[in-house]
Amino acid sequence: MKKLFSFLYFFMFMILVGIWATPCFACLITIDFNSLENPNDQINNVPSPYVEEKFSLAANLLQSFGQANFRYAGSAGLFNGLIAGQTLLTGPWPFDLYSIELSFLHPNGTSPPVTFTGSLSGGGTVTQTFQPTSFGFTQFHFNSFIDLVSVSWLQGTSEFNAHQFDNIIVSDIPEPATMLLLGTGLVGDAGAARRRKKNRA
């Protein structure tokens, strides 16, 4: 039995090492807002916070254009309907942010630069600014937006000077410390089961 439990401990250790070493490229998800697709020509209100894949987007007024609306930019993007309002992205655990797609809100409009501020889980912030250049979603990539608890950014100053967003790519795996605690719990459960079996004997 000692050999068996030694093997189980080693097996759990190897799993944890594997999780720790897994590249983030293998654990990405895309928040794509596909559930918001609507064939109408309306500005559709979206409940806040909007939750997808356990990640949450909150604002005072979240909205999305129907597919028949002339401001529909090719997919069901989301936008903050409050002028100069803040949008906040949070996750169920510290996460990495890799990219986002941005578009002008209006086909005949423009957008000011959009500055994203990430709050780090260990304290402090990181910032990066993107300049949307067209109507229709364009992908922008983040640098050093790693181990975040939240990301926030502001809407523009008018319908003709604002943006909509889509396809936010984030990490989808708990931080290694969380997985270590989970693994420790599993090993502890195995040990407790062994003790119960021994007591019954």
N, C-alpha and C positions, 0 to 999 in steps of 0.2 A: 504493500500500500504506500509505503514511503516513496518508492520509485514512481508510482502513479501520480502522487501529488507533487513530487518534484517536477515531473513532466508537465503537469498542469500549470504550475507556477512559471516554468520556462516558456510554455506556450503563450500564456497571457502576457508575459514580458515581451515576447517577440511581436505579438499583435500591437502592443502599445508602441513599441519602437517603430513598427511599420506605419502606424497612424501618425506618429510624430514626424516621420521622414517623408510622408506622402506629399508630393509637390502640390501647390495650390491649384495648378492648372487642372488637376484631376478632380477638383471639388468645387467647381464653379456652377452657379445657377444664374439664369436670366429672369429678371422681373419684367415680363413682357406686356402686361396689362391686356392680354388676349380676352380675358373674361369681360372686358369693358366694350368689346366690339358691339356696335349697334347700327342697324341699317338706316336709322332715322336721320333727319337733317337738323337735329337739335343740339344745343349745348346741354349735355347730360351731367347732372350733379352726381358726385361720387361720395359715399359716406367716408368721413374722416374719423379715425385713421383707416386708410386702405391697407389691407394685409394680404400679402401674397408670399408663399414659400416661407412663412413665419417672419418675414420682414415687413416693417410698417412704414407707411408714408402718411404724414399728418400735416394739415394746413387748415386755416380758417375756412377756405372754400376750395375744394378739389373738384375739377370738372374735366370732361372728356368730350370730344366732338363725335357726333354720329357720322357714319360713312358717307351719307349724302350731304353733309355740311361742307361748304366750299373751303372751310378752314381745316378739314381733315387732311392730315399730312402724309397719308399712305398707310397708317396703322393706328391702332387705338392708343395714342399717347395720352398722357395726363398733363394737366397744367393747374397752376395756382390761379384761381379766378380773382384773387384779391390783389389789386395793384400794389406793388412793392411788398407783398406779403411773403412770409417765410415758409418754406417747405422743409420738413424734417424727416430724415430717413434714420430709422433705428432697427436693430436686429435683436434676436433672442440671446445673443452672446457677442463678444467682440468679433468683428469681421473685417475683411479687406474689401475695398472698393476698386474695381478695375476699369470700368468704362461706363459711359452713358451716351445716349443719342439725344441730340438737341435739334430743334427746328424753330423757325420763326412762328409766332402764334398766328399771324395773318399773312396770306399770300402776297399782299402788297406792302407788308410791313418790314420791320427790321427787329433787331434785338440788341440791347446793351450787352457788354461782356457779363458773363455769369460767373461769380466767384463762389466756389464751394469751400466750406470750412468743416474739416473733420476734427472731432474731439477724440483724442487718444485715450485708450483705457488706462494708461499709466499717468495721465495728466498731460496737459498741453494740447496744442492744436497744429494742424497742417492746413494749408490753403493752396488752391489752384484755380486759375481763371481760364475759361474758354470763351471764344468769340463765335457764336452761331453766325453762319454766313449765308443761309438760304432757307427757303421754305421747302420742307422735306427733311427727314431725319438724317443727321450726320453723326458718326460715332466719334467720341472724344475719349482719350485714354488718360487715366490718372497715374501720377508718380508718387510713391511713398504714402499712399492712403492705406496704411496697414495697421491692424490691431485697433480698430475704431469702435467707439460706443455709439456714435451718431455722426451724421453729416447734414449740414443745413445750407440753404442758399435762398436768394431773394428773387422774386419776380420783377419784371420790368415796370415801366412807368405808365404804360397805356396799352390798349389793345394792339396798336401799330408799333409798339416798342416793347415786345415781350416774347417769351419763349414757351414751348411745350417740350415734354421729354418722354423718352421711351427706352426700353431694353437696357435696364440698369443691371450690370453684371457684378455680382458680389461672391465672396467665398461662402461655402455652405457646409462648414465643419466647425464644431466647437474648438476652442483653444486647447492646446495639448494638456494643460493643467486639468481642464474639465474631463477630458478623456482618461487621464491618469486616475482621477477620483472614481470614475465609472469602473475602470478596470480593477482598482483596489476593492471596490464594493463587490464585484463579481468573484474575485479570489476569496474575499472574506466570506461570502455566501457558501462557497465550496467548502471552506474550512469548517463553518458552522454545521453544514450538513454531515460532514465526517464525524464531528463530535456527537451529534444527535444519534447517528448510527451506532457509534461506539457505546453510548450510554444505554441504548436499548438492548445491546448485546449483554 
